[in-house]
Amino acid sequence: ALESISNFILGNKKKEAIHYLASFAKLIRNTLESAHEPTILLGQEIGVLRNYLELEKIRYGGRLEFSIDCAEEWQEKYRIPPMLLQPYVENAVKQGLKARKGAGRIDVQFCLEENSLAVEIRDDGIGRKASAQLLERSFGAPDKKSMSMSIIEQRIRLLREKGGQDIRVEVRDLVDEKGDAEGTSVHLRLPLIEDEWAE
């Protein structure tokens, strides 16, 4: 983010730099506000995701399109652990779309399944295999799991073991009829936690 702001300033794009900096400050503020809470409203998490994706859209010069589909009433009714979804969305941007030619897309969809909150994060990027090969060529070593992915996996394990929360994650490689990669889909199933103040 700071690199993008520097590039805007160096390119004498003051308006873009100010807008980006304001959005970045909002993302940091929202992250800090929710960091010490065991759960936050679903709407708050969606706000963080939207803010993050807007920043990435600016950074990639409009090459990124996204959608977040969630019923409005759920956003004030259900709660989830904070910053649980953002690392998966960030991974979709960095691993899936960064090396993609042309515009890319990320779709986040929420639905209710068997008394659980189901979330799908889907990208139309180059796929996990091609992404790993690019990293291996760039750094001369097999792809290592990103720090954010390692942290989120540890966090989910703690939520399961100590918090008693049944959180399940499944990652699928998407392929076309010829078997060529056409993106990645991450499915999360979260416990349905209702806000105590919800009507």
C-alpha positions in Angstrom: 0.0 0.0 0.0 2.8 2.4 0.9 4.6 1.6 -2.3 1.4 2.4 -4.3 1.1 5.7 -2.5 4.8 6.5 -3.3 4.2 5.7 -6.9 1.2 8.1 -7.1 3.2 10.8 -5.5 6.2 10.3 -7.8 3.8 10.3 -10.7 2.4 13.6 -9.5 -1.0 12.0 -9.0 -1.8 13.8 -5.8 -5.6 13.2 -5.9 -5.1 9.5 -6.3 -2.5 9.4 -3.5 -4.8 11.3 -1.1 -7.7 9.0 -1.9 -5.6 5.8 -1.6 -4.1 7.1 1.7 -7.6 7.8 3.1 -8.8 4.3 2.2 -5.6 2.7 3.6 -6.1 4.6 6.9 -9.7 3.4 7.1 -8.6 -0.2 6.6 -6.0 0.1 9.3 -8.5 1.7 11.7 -11.1 -1.0 11.1 -8.5 -3.7 11.6 -7.3 -2.2 14.9 -10.9 -1.7 16.1 -11.8 -5.3 15.6 -8.5 -6.9 16.5 -9.3 -7.4 20.2 -12.9 -8.7 19.7 -13.6 -12.4 19.6 -16.4 -11.8 17.0 -17.6 -8.9 15.0 -20.8 -8.3 13.0 -20.7 -9.8 9.5 -21.3 -6.4 8.1 -18.1 -5.1 9.7 -16.0 -7.9 8.1 -17.6 -7.2 4.7 -16.7 -3.5 5.2 -13.1 -4.5 5.7 -13.2 -6.8 2.6 -14.8 -4.1 0.4 -12.2 -1.5 1.6 -9.3 -3.9 0.9 -10.6 -4.8 -2.5 -11.1 -1.2 -3.4 -7.5 -0.5 -2.5 -6.3 -3.3 -4.7 -8.5 -2.1 -7.5 -6.8 1.3 -7.4 -3.4 -0.4 -7.1 -4.0 -2.6 -10.2 -5.2 0.4 -12.2 -8.8 -0.9 -12.5 -7.7 -4.4 -13.7 -9.5 -6.0 -10.7 -13.3 -6.4 -10.6 -15.1 -7.8 -7.6 -18.5 -8.5 -6.1 -19.6 -9.3 -2.5 -23.0 -10.9 -2.3 -24.6 -11.1 1.2 -28.1 -10.5 2.3 -28.4 -7.2 4.1 -30.3 -8.6 7.1 -27.5 -11.2 7.8 -24.9 -8.4 8.1 -26.5 -7.1 11.3 -27.7 -10.5 12.5 -24.6 -12.8 12.4 -21.2 -12.5 13.9 -17.9 -14.1 12.8 -14.3 -14.0 14.1 -12.6 -10.8 12.8 -10.2 -10.8 9.8 -11.0 -14.4 9.1 -11.9 -13.9 5.4 -9.5 -11.2 4.4 -6.3 -13.4 4.2 -8.1 -15.7 1.7 -9.2 -12.7 -0.4 -5.7 -11.3 -0.3 -4.3 -14.7 -1.3 -6.7 -14.7 -4.3 -5.4 -11.3 -5.4 -1.7 -12.0 -4.9 -1.6 -15.6 -6.0 -4.4 -15.7 -8.6 -4.6 -12.3 -10.3 -1.3 -10.7 -10.0 0.3 -12.7 -12.8 -2.9 -12.9 -14.9 -3.0 -11.2 -18.3 -5.8 -8.7 -18.5 -8.5 -8.0 -16.0 -9.3 -10.4 -13.2 -12.3 -11.0 -10.9 -12.9 -12.0 -7.3 -16.4 -12.9 -6.1 -17.3 -13.4 -2.5 -20.7 -15.0 -1.8 -22.4 -15.8 1.5 -25.2 -18.3 2.0 -26.8 -20.4 4.8 -26.1 -24.1 4.7 -27.2 -26.6 7.3 -27.2 -24.1 10.2 -23.8 -22.8 9.1 -22.7 -19.6 7.3 -21.0 -20.7 4.1 -18.6 -18.4 2.3 -17.1 -18.9 -1.2 -14.2 -16.8 -2.3 -13.7 -17.4 -6.1 -11.1 -15.9 -8.4 -10.5 -16.4 -12.2 -6.7 -16.3 -11.8 -3.9 -18.5 -13.1 -4.5 -21.3 -10.5 -2.4 -22.6 -7.6 -0.1 -24.8 -9.7 0.9 -22.0 -12.2 1.3 -19.6 -9.3 3.6 -22.0 -7.5 5.7 -22.5 -10.7 6.1 -18.7 -11.1 7.3 -18.4 -7.5 9.7 -21.2 -8.0 11.1 -19.6 -11.1 11.4 -16.2 -9.4 13.0 -17.4 -6.2 14.6 -20.7 -7.2 12.8 -22.6 -4.4 9.5 -24.5 -4.1 6.5 -22.3 -3.2 6.4 -21.7 0.5 3.1 -21.1 2.2 2.5 -17.3 2.8 2.8 -16.0 6.3 -0.9 -14.9 6.2 -2.0 -18.4 5.3 0.1 -20.0 8.0 -1.3 -17.5 10.6 -4.9 -18.0 9.5 -4.5 -21.8 9.6 -3.1 -21.6 13.2 -5.9 -19.3 14.2 -8.6 -21.6 12.8 -7.0 -24.5 14.7 -7.2 -22.5 17.9 -10.8 -21.5 17.3 -11.6 -25.2 16.8 -9.7 -26.5 19.8 -10.1 -23.8 22.4 -13.2 -21.9 21.1 -15.2 -25.0 20.1 -16.0 -23.4 16.8 -16.6 -25.8 13.9 -14.8 -24.0 11.0 -14.1 -25.9 7.8 -12.1 -24.8 4.8 -11.9 -26.4 1.4 -9.8 -25.1 -1.5 -10.7 -26.3 -5.0 -8.8 -25.7 -8.3 -11.2 -24.6 -11.0 -10.7 -26.0 -14.5 -12.4 -25.7 -17.8 -13.6 -28.6 -20.0 -10.1 -29.1 -21.4 -8.7 -29.3 -17.9 -6.9 -25.9 -18.0 -6.8 -23.8 -14.9 -9.4 -21.1 -14.7 -9.1 -20.0 -11.1 -9.4 -21.1 -7.5 -12.4 -21.4 -5.1 -12.1 -21.3 -1.3 -15.2 -22.6 0.6 -15.5 -21.8 4.3 -18.2 -23.1 6.6 -18.5 -21.1 9.8 -20.7 -21.6 12.9 -23.9 -19.5 12.8 -23.4 -17.0 15.7 -26.3 -14.6 16.2 -25.8 -11.2 17.5 -27.4 -10.9 21.0 -28.9 -7.5 20.0 -30.3 -8.7 16.6 -34.0 -8.2 16.3 
